[in-house]
Amino acid sequence: MKIFVAVLSLAASYGFASGSIFQFKDPAGLEKCLKADHLLDEVRTEAGSEKRYLDRLEIQDRCIASAVKIASGEKSSDKVMSFVTAARRGAAPETSLPLLQVVASNHLALCNEMKVYEVFTKSLSYPPSNSDSTKRFLEDVKKAVKLCLRDKQFRKDFLEEMDSSNADTARNACEILKEEKLVKKCEGKDS
């Protein structure tokens, strides 16, 4: 037990972030959260508590989940967009997808922002996969895109993705547009 406490003390002195990093209130806090590359997290259990190490991906997922909670209740489109911008600066574009679901549901006009649109096209560029996680990810992207298709300008721009130089983006865009009955067929993209 003494060794465990010594390791935890040593880890804390070398800059391990704490679970409070997820309790930010603004985009600057989100950026700081996304920059953390290791974290010792304490989880309460029936027997007391347990500490575990989180890697960068787990940290980023939890940072984005915290940002989604804040953005979901936000009325100001500018504030929501500032969280999207912070997420884009601090992580891979597709990491911010849960925030884009908030955008698509609550702030439709933001679907036309280049930072938002680029996340969609990057996310749709993934090739088909039998992986359950990739399938779920693509389904989440499709749900958000379908919500954004309610916006006339977004719909017009998205129709052009069927001609994307990236075959996976073109195929995924075509599939979404067919599901939404906005096109019947995609030239050269149907199998």
VENLIN-V565495 format. One record per residue. N is the residue number from 0. SS is DSSP state (H for helix, E for strand, C for the rest). PHI is phi in whole degrees, -180 to 180 (NA if undefined). Layout:
n=N ss=SS phi=PHI
n=N ss=SS phi=PHI
This chain:
n=0 ss=C phi=NA
n=1 ss=H phi=-63
n=2 ss=H phi=-66
n=3 ss=H phi=-61
n=4 ss=H phi=-64
n=5 ss=H phi=-65
n=6 ss=H phi=-64
n=7 ss=H phi=-63
n=8 ss=H phi=-64
n=9 ss=H phi=-64
n=10 ss=H phi=-61
n=11 ss=H phi=-63
n=12 ss=H phi=-72
n=13 ss=C phi=-95
n=14 ss=C phi=93
n=15 ss=C phi=-66
n=16 ss=E phi=-75
n=17 ss=C phi=-110
n=18 ss=H phi=-59
n=19 ss=H phi=-68
n=20 ss=H phi=-61
n=21 ss=H phi=-83
n=22 ss=C phi=-100
n=23 ss=C phi=-80
n=24 ss=C phi=-124
n=25 ss=C phi=-145
n=26 ss=H phi=-59
n=27 ss=H phi=-63
n=28 ss=H phi=-66
n=29 ss=H phi=-64
n=30 ss=H phi=-61
n=31 ss=H phi=-62
n=32 ss=H phi=-61
n=33 ss=H phi=-67
n=34 ss=H phi=-81
n=35 ss=C phi=-64
n=36 ss=C phi=-110
n=37 ss=C phi=-156
n=38 ss=E phi=-153
n=39 ss=E phi=-100
n=40 ss=E phi=-111
n=41 ss=E phi=-104
n=42 ss=E phi=-116
n=43 ss=E phi=-77
n=44 ss=E phi=-127
n=45 ss=C phi=-62
n=46 ss=C phi=-87
n=47 ss=E phi=137
n=48 ss=E phi=-151
n=49 ss=E phi=-139
n=50 ss=E phi=-105
n=51 ss=E phi=-145
n=52 ss=E phi=-88
n=53 ss=E phi=-106
n=54 ss=C phi=-87
n=55 ss=H phi=-58
n=56 ss=H phi=-65
n=57 ss=H phi=-64
n=58 ss=H phi=-63
n=59 ss=H phi=-62
n=60 ss=H phi=-60
n=61 ss=H phi=-72
n=62 ss=H phi=-62
n=63 ss=H phi=-65
n=64 ss=H phi=-60
n=65 ss=H phi=-66
n=66 ss=H phi=-65
n=67 ss=H phi=-62
n=68 ss=H phi=-60
n=69 ss=H phi=-69
n=70 ss=H phi=-65
n=71 ss=H phi=-62
n=72 ss=C phi=-96
n=73 ss=C phi=-85
n=74 ss=C phi=-87
n=75 ss=C phi=-81
n=76 ss=H phi=-62
n=77 ss=H phi=-62
n=78 ss=H phi=-68
n=79 ss=H phi=-63
n=80 ss=H phi=-63
n=81 ss=H phi=-67
n=82 ss=H phi=-70
n=83 ss=H phi=-62
n=84 ss=H phi=-61
n=85 ss=H phi=-63
n=86 ss=H phi=-64
n=87 ss=H phi=-65
n=88 ss=H phi=-72
n=89 ss=H phi=-98
n=90 ss=C phi=-155
n=91 ss=C phi=-60
n=92 ss=H phi=-51
n=93 ss=H phi=-69
n=94 ss=H phi=-63
n=95 ss=H phi=-84
n=96 ss=H phi=-53
n=97 ss=H phi=-58
n=98 ss=H phi=-67
n=99 ss=H phi=-70
n=100 ss=H phi=-67
n=101 ss=H phi=-66
n=102 ss=H phi=-57
n=103 ss=H phi=-64
n=104 ss=H phi=-80
n=105 ss=H phi=-115
n=106 ss=C phi=-140
n=107 ss=H phi=-53
n=108 ss=H phi=-61
n=109 ss=H phi=-70
n=110 ss=H phi=-58
n=111 ss=H phi=-86
n=112 ss=C phi=-68
n=113 ss=H phi=-57
n=114 ss=H phi=-64
n=115 ss=H phi=-75
n=116 ss=H phi=-60
n=117 ss=H phi=-64
n=118 ss=H phi=-64
n=119 ss=H phi=-62
n=120 ss=H phi=-67
n=121 ss=H phi=-64
n=122 ss=H phi=-67
n=123 ss=C phi=-81
n=124 ss=C phi=-85
n=125 ss=C phi=-74
n=126 ss=C phi=-74
n=127 ss=C phi=-59
n=128 ss=C phi=-150
n=129 ss=C phi=-89
n=130 ss=C phi=-68
n=131 ss=H phi=-61
n=132 ss=H phi=-67
n=133 ss=H phi=-69
n=134 ss=H phi=-62
n=135 ss=H phi=-63
n=136 ss=H phi=-59
n=137 ss=H phi=-64
n=138 ss=H phi=-65
n=139 ss=H phi=-64
n=140 ss=H phi=-62
n=141 ss=H phi=-61
n=142 ss=H phi=-60
n=143 ss=H phi=-66
n=144 ss=H phi=-62
n=145 ss=H phi=-61
n=146 ss=H phi=-66
n=147 ss=H phi=-67
n=148 ss=C phi=-63
n=149 ss=C phi=-68
n=150 ss=C phi=-86
n=151 ss=H phi=-60
n=152 ss=H phi=-67
n=153 ss=H phi=-60
n=154 ss=H phi=-58
n=155 ss=H phi=-61
n=156 ss=H phi=-66
n=157 ss=H phi=-68
n=158 ss=H phi=-58
n=159 ss=H phi=-71
n=160 ss=H phi=-68
n=161 ss=H phi=-65
n=162 ss=H phi=-102
n=163 ss=C phi=-58
n=164 ss=C phi=-71
n=165 ss=C phi=-88
n=166 ss=H phi=-59
n=167 ss=H phi=-69
n=168 ss=H phi=-62
n=169 ss=H phi=-60
n=170 ss=H phi=-65
n=171 ss=H phi=-66
n=172 ss=H phi=-63
n=173 ss=H phi=-60
n=174 ss=H phi=-60
n=175 ss=H phi=-63
n=176 ss=H phi=-65
n=177 ss=H phi=-69
n=178 ss=H phi=-61
n=179 ss=C phi=-88
n=180 ss=C phi=58
n=181 ss=C phi=-95
n=182 ss=C phi=-142
n=183 ss=C phi=-96
n=184 ss=C phi=-156
n=185 ss=C phi=-116
n=186 ss=C phi=-57
n=187 ss=C phi=69
n=188 ss=C phi=-106
n=189 ss=C phi=-80
n=190 ss=C phi=-98
